[in-house]
């Protein structure tokens, strides 16, 4: 999975960190997740403990989108075979399917081909009726991939607004509050389009806390955010949105446009959601791998968020405490965390949250004198294999990574850590992994 892993795994600690990364990503892959969560026994379809009698439906389709949606569709085809009648998913990581149509889009900024694919998805939803069972494949990345600009909002408007939101430091809840109110699909509106069909979603969560209304902007989940909330996000971060975006949000706040469906909306009466994998799925697999190698393990949290470089400082401090006092666990140990950190962009370089986390961690390790025996090794990756808008999943560093701290600090200040880490042979490259379950951070403390 990891390119040049032999080169990267130049020590036992580095090899352990990479093994934990691979185990976590594999545990979250749809082929693993669907095998564990979905089963067919005659006419009885079991999904995450719930059962559905296929004899009650004339049609069974898969609809949805996200980084891992095509892999979910392929895995469902493997379980359902010819019981599956078709469907449409939109993704940036296609997989071979026989019955479900895979349409390609782009992430993290929506594209014209994503709009075209989402139109096909919405048309399939419109064709569903009371005799249809819709399996909704909802995964991280779906917000950008399932682009359906609403009303007078154009794709260019949506792109500009998305770019500004991503650069603002806003968290995913805030970003999606805006995107849902600029969309014809998000915020429960896919379920509204499919009604009165029965809609059962299989969710691979990339959102801290598994808020169903936020994962892929909640296309089949109730939405309690409002047009007023979306306007407040723009104001809070000083975002100068396109005129069409502001006009739509203001019209909605004035009651001229219907709100997204809330929990008591009749359109959601036949919709249910099942989170079949999340960040803890990844962390548990990584922890098992570390334990098998003889390390004590500690999952710090699956909900780490905030500025990436600041989160790194805290993680390094915990590792230092472990070495100094054996608290909260004694080395040799592996410290794990998940969640989704953010980057406030002030420069115009390339990188991503995990690369900034790794660079900041490497600086902290150097400053604490950890370079002598390489006592702490840090891997930080995005489980979808795409950190920020780069081709790297993240980075692998230790106390020897930073030679000139001023160069590393300058790279952080310019949000240009990708070339710096590349020059230090620290980038972790996986390509698209087939899943998206947030960040995974592994600190091996010798």
Secondary structure, DSSP 8 states (H G I E B T S, - for coil): --TTHHHH--SHHHHHHHHHHHHHHHHTSHHHHHHHHEEEETTEEEETTEEEEGGG-SEEEEEEESTTHHHHHHHHHHHHGGG--EEEEEESS----SSSEEEE--SSS--HHHHHHHHHHHHHHHH--TTEEEEEEEETTHHHHS--B-TT--HHHHHHHHHHHHHHT--HHHHHHHHHTTBSSTTTHHHHHHTTSEEEEEEE--STT--TTTGGG-TTS-----HHHHHHHHHHTT----HHHHHHHHHHHTTSS-----TT-GGGTTEEEEEEE-HHHHHHHHHHHHHHTT-EEEEEEEEEEEEHHHHHHHHHHHHHHHHHH--SS-SSEEEEEEEEEE----S-----HHHHHHHHHHHHHHHTTTTTTT-EEEEEEETTS--TTSS--EEEEETTS-S-HHHHHHHHHTT-HHHHHHHTT-EE-----S----EEEEEEE-
